[in-house]
Amino acid sequence: MTNTREVILDTLMEILEKQQYSHLVMQGVLNKYSYLEKQERSFIKRVCEGTVEQKIRIDYVIDQFSKTKTKKMKPLIRTLLRMGTYQILFMDGVPDAAVCNESVKLAGKRGFGTLKGFVNGVLRNISRNKDNISYPDRESDETSYFKVMYSMPEEIIALMKEQYSAAETEMMLESLLGKRPLTIRISGALSEEEKKELLEHFAEDGIVVAETELPYVFSLEKVDKISELYGYEEGKFFVQDIGSAMVVEMAGIKKDDYVIDVCAAPGGKATHAAEKLCGSGRVQARDLTEYKVSMIEENVERLRLANMDAMVWDATVTDESAIGKADVVIADLPCSGLGVIGRKSDIKYRITQQSLEEVEALQRDILSVVHNYVKPGGVLMYSTCTINRKENEGNKEWFLQNFPFEEEQERLMLPGRDGSDGFYMVRLRRKV
C-alpha cells in the first residue's frame, strides 16, 4: 500500500533539497502513481506544490517555534516539518493530530527515531498557536510583510516595486499565490459543432469550463489526468496559456506564410501557427536539444499537422540557409520566468541578479542572430513569460536602436489583471 505522505516527503526532498525543477518532478511523480485514486493524487499534488509555494512563510513560522532554525536542521527533518506545517496552516480538512502523528512515524521510519519528540513538539506547538502567530508589521516594514505573507524573496519584491506601482506589485504577489486553472487551445481544424461537442464532453465529465478573451482558448478546472481527457489523443486541443496563444494571434500569420519558431519546445506557439495557416505554408520549429525537439514532434503527430516540421538548432548560431526567408519569426526566448511563478513556484528561489543579467544578455544574443531570418516587410514576434521590464521593454528598445525594424504592436499581460500568467509580446516589422 502506497503511503502518500512518504511520496510527498521524497518529492519535496527532490525539489527543495536537491534543487530539481518542481514541474518536472511533479509530472514524474503523478505519472508514477497514476494508479492511485484521484483524491490521493490530489493530496500529493496539493501538499507538494503548496509547501514549495509557501516555503518562506512556512520557515518563518517554524523558526518561531523551534530553537533549532530551519537552516540548521537535517534536510529530512526540515522537509517533514515544512510539509507538516503547510498542512496545519493551509489545509483545514486535514486534522492537525493526524499531521503530527504521521510526521512522527515518518521520522522514525527514516532513521531519525531520536528526533521524533522534536518533530512532535514543534508541530504540536504550531498547531496550538496557529491563530496567534506573529507576522511582520506591514506599516513598519512592508517588504518583510510581503516577503513572508506572499512567500516571495526580497530581491523579486524589490524588482517589482522598482518597475511597477505598489498596487500592481501587491496584485501580482497575490495572484501568483492564487489558483491556476488549466488552459487549452482548441484545434483550429475543428468545426463549431465539433468544438461545442468537445466542451459538452468536458462538462459531462465534471470539468468546469470558462471562456477567455480568445474564442478558441478555454480555462478548465477540476481536471484529473490531461492525457485521459476526451479529445486529447485525437489532437482536438493543446494545453496552452492564453498569453502564449496571444503571441501567435498578434503575429498576424496569413495563408502561405513561412514561419520559423526559434525556441519552440514543447510546440504550443509553433503548432498554433501551423493551424493558423490552415494547411498552407510551412512552420519550422527549432530547439536546442534532441529531447526538446522530440517533444515538439510528439505534439505535431498528435495534432496531425502536415505543414510543420522540427529540427535541432542552437538559436545563438546563424543558419545561413534561413537568412531572409521567413515571413514570421517567433522568438519566444529563454527568460527569468517571473510571470509563471504561479505554475512553477521554485523559480522564485533560483533568481539572482546574476541570473537576470545573464538571461538578458542571452536574449540579445539570440535576437542579434534570428532577426536575419526575417524577410523585408516580414515580422519578428518577440515574447517572454516574465514581468521584468529589462528583459521586455528594455530589450525591445535596445533591438530597435540596433536593427532595421519598427514596432507595430505591444502588450504586457500581468498576473491578477489579465486572467493569465505574466507575458510580454511585441510585433516588430522589418523595414523594406
N, C-alpha and C positions, 0 to 999 in steps of 0.2 A: 504493500500500500504506500502511495506517494505521500510524503509529509510536505505539505505546501509551504510551511514556514521554513523548512530546510532548503527547499528550492529557492525561496526568497533570499535566505542568508547567502547561499552560494552565488546567486545572481548579483546581489549587491556587493559582494566581495570582488567580483569581476569588474564591476563598474567603478566602485568608489575606491577600492584599494589597488587594483591593477590597472586602473585608468583605461579600461576598454570602452569603446563607444556604446552608449546606452541603447540606442535604437537597434544596433546590430545584435547586441547581447540579448535584448528582449525578444527580438524576432526569432533568434535561435532557440531560446527557452520555450516560447509559446509553440513553436513547431515541434520541439522535442516532446512536450507534454500536451500535444493536441488531443490525446485520448482522455484527458481529464474532463469533468463536467464543466460547462460554461461558467458556473458560479465559482469554481475553484480557480480556473484560469483568470477570471476577472479579479479575484482576490490577489493572486500573484502579481498581476499587472498593476493593480492599484497601489499595493504596498511598495513595490519596487519603484515605480515611476514617482509616486508621492514622496518617498524617502529621499530620492535623488533631488527632486524638485525643491523640497523644503529643508535640505541639509543644513544650511546656515542657521535657520531658526531652530531646528532640532538640536544642533550642537550648542547653541546659546542656552537652551532650556536645560539640557543635560549638565552643562557646566555649572549651572546654578545649584544643582542637587548632588553633585559628585565632587569629592575632594580631589580625585584624580581627573584632570581635564581631558577632554576627548583627544587632544593632540598627543597625549602621553599614554593613552590606553593601547592595549594589544589590539591589533586590527579586527580580529573576530569578535572580541567583546565590544569594541566600538560599534561594529556593524549591528550586532544584536541589540544594543541599546538604541541605536538610531531607528531601526525598524520597529522596535517596541514602542519608542516614544512617538513615532509617527502614528501608530495605531491608537495610542492613548489620546493624542491631541486632535486627530483629524477623522477618526472612524468611530462614530457613536454606536454603530451596530456591533462592534466587537467588544465584549466585556473586558474591562481592564484586568480583572483577576485572571482571565484566560491568557491574556497577553503576557502577564508576569510569569505565570506557571509554565507556559510553553517556552518562553525565553530561558528560564532557569533549566528546563530539561535539555534544551539545545546546547547550553553552555557545558553541561555535564557530558552530553553525548560527544561533544567535540574535544574532550580532554581538558576542560577547564573547570573541573569539579570544585577546586579550591576558590573559584571566583563566583560560584552560584549565589552565595549570600550577597556579594557585592551587586550582581545584576538584579537580584530580587529587591534589594534595598533601594537602589536608585530608581527603578521603575515604579515601585510602590510609593515612593516619596513623590515622584512626579504625578502619579495618579491622584494621590490625596490632595495635592496642591495645584492641580492644573487650572483651576479657576482663579488662582491668585498669583500667577506668575508675573514677575516684574519685567516689563519690556522697556526699551529705551524711550525717553520722553521726546515726543515729536517737536515740541516747542523749542527745547534747548539744543537738540541735535537731530535735525531732520534726516541727515544722511544715515546715521546709525539706526534710526527708526525704520527707514526704507530698507536698509540692508537686512535687518532681522525680520521685519514683518512681511517683506516680499522676497526674502531669501535670495538677495542679489548682491554680488560682490561690489564693494565700494567703487572700484575702477569703472565698472559699467554704469553705475549710477552717476558718477561724475561726468562721464561721456554724454549720457542722456541730458543731464542738466545743462551742460555746456552748449548742446546743439538744439535743444527743444525747450519749450516753456515748462513751468512747474506742473501745470495741469496736464500737458501732454506726457510728461515723464511719468507721473503717477498713473495716468490712464494706461500707458504701456506696461508698467510694472504689474498693475492689477490684472491686465488682460493676459500677460504671459504666464500667470498662475491659473488662469481660467481653464474651463473645459474646452478641448479642441475637437470639434466634430470631424468626421471623415468626409472629405470632399471628392467627388468624382466628376469626370468629364464624360458625358455620354457620346458615343461614337457618332461622327457626322454622317456615317453611312446609314444610320437608322432613319426610317420614316417617322413622321409624327405619331402614327399608330403604334409602331414598334417601341418608340420612346415611352409612350403612355403605358403600354403593356409592361415594360420593364419597371417603371415606377410603381405600378399596381402590384407587381410581384413583391417588390421590396416591402410595401405596406402590409401585404398579406403575411409576410414573414416577421411582422412586428417591428420593422425598422421605421424610424421617424424621418421623413423626407422633408427638406425645406429648400425653397428656391434661393438663388443668388442673383446678382446683377447680370450674370450671363445666362442666357436661356438654356444652355446645354450643360451648365455646371450646377450640381446639387450637393447639399450637405446632408450627411446621413448620421443618425445616432442610433444606438443600441445594435451595432453591428458586432457579430461574433467573429467568424472567420471570413475574411475578404474573399479568399480563393474559392469559398463554397457558396458565394452569393450567386443568385440567378443571373446568368448572362456573362459571368466573368470569363469562363473558359471559351465562350464563343466570341469574345472580344467586343462585347457590347458597351464596355465602359473602361476607363482608365483612372486610377487613383491620382488625383492632381489638385493642388490648391488653386483657388480662384485667382490668386495673384500670378501664379505660374501660367495659367491659361490666358490671363490678361496680356501677358507679354506677347504671345502669338497673335492675339486679337489686334493689338496695337501695331504689329508689324505690317499689316495691310497686304498679306500674301495674296497673289492673284493667279489665275489659271496659267499653267505652263511655266511658272517661276522655277528657277533652280535655287534651292535653299541649302546652305551649309550651317549646321549647328556644331560649333567647335568644342563645346564641353557638354555633351548631350546626355550622359547616363543619369537616370535609367531610361530616358527617352520620352518624358512627358511632353516637352515642347516640340521635339522633332516629330513625334507621331501626330501631334495636334496639327503641325504644319502640313504633314502629308495628307491629313484628312481635309484640310482647307483647300488643297489642290484638286480634290475630287477625282483622283485617278490620273490627272495630268502631271506634267512637270517632274521634278525629282527632288528628293531630300537626301542629303548625305549627313549622317550623324557620326560624329567623331568623339573619341575619348582616349585617355592616356594608356589604359591597360586592357589586356585581353578580357579580364574579368568584367570590367565595366562595359566593354563592347558586347560581351555575351548577354548581359542584362538587357541591353538595347535590342539585340537580335531576338531574344525571347519575346519581348513585347511586340516587335514588328510581326513576328509569326502569329502571336495570339490575336492581334488586331487585324491580321490578314491584309497588310499593306504592301502592294506590289510596286509602289513608286518610291521606295525608300531602301537605303542600304546603310550599313555601319562599317566603320574602319578604325583601326588603332592609329592615332596620330597625336603627337605632342603639340599642343596649341602654341607653344612658345617657339616652334620651329616652322619656318616658312615652307609652304608647299608650293613650289614654283608652278606646278601644273594647274593650280586653282586661281592664280592671280587674274583678277579682272573678270572672273567667270560668274560670280553669284549675283542673283537679283536681290537676295536677302541673306545676310549673315546673322545668325542668332548667337550672341556672345553672353550667355548666362554664366558668369565666371565664378571661380572659387572665391569665397568671401568669408568674412568673420562669422556669418550665420546668426547675427544678433536678432534678426527678425523671426527666426524659427526656434528660439529658446523654448517656446511653449510646447513644441513637439520633441525637441532634443535638449532636455534641460541641462545635461552635463556640459554643453557648450559654454555655459557661463563660468564654469570653473576652469576652463582652459585658456580664456582670453587674457593676454598680456599686451602691454604697449608694443613690445617687440613683434608679437604675432600680428597685431593690427598693421604695423608698418610693413611687415613682410608681405602680407596679402595685398595691400595697396600697391606695392611695387610689382607683384606678380600680375595683377590686373593690368597695369600699364604695359608690362612686357607683352602680354597676350594681345592687348588692343593694338600695340605697335606692329604686330605681325598680321593679325586677322583682318584688319581694315583693308589690306591689299587684295583680299578676295572679292571685295565689293566692286561691281562694275560701275562706271559713271552713271549717276542717276539712281543707283541702287541704294538699298537700306542696310544699315548696321543697327541691330537691336541690342543695346547694352542693358543688362539687367543683373541684379543681385538679390539675395534674400537677407539683406542686412538693413539696419536703420542708421548706420554710421555714415554721416554726410561726407566724410573724406573719401570713402570708397564709392560713394554715389555721385552727388553733385560735384564734389571735388575732382574726381577722375574725369567726369564729363567735361568740365571746364578745361582741364589740362589737355584732353583729347582734342577739343575744338580749337585750341590755340596752336596745336602742332600738326593737324591733319586737315585735308580739304573736305570737311563735312560741315553741314549746318543742322542745327536742332530743329525738329518739327513738332515733337510731342513728348511730354514728360509726365510721369506720375509716381508719386510716393504713396504706398499703402501702409498704414500704421496699424499695429495690433490694438484692438479696442475701438478703433474709429471706422475701419473699412470692412469689417467682417472677414478678415483674412489674417494670415501671418504678415510679417513685415516684408514688403517687396518694394524694390525701386526699378523703374524701367524708363528708358528714353529711346526714341526713334531718331536716328541720325542719318541724313541723306547725303550721299557723295555728290559733290559738285560736278557738274558736267564740264 
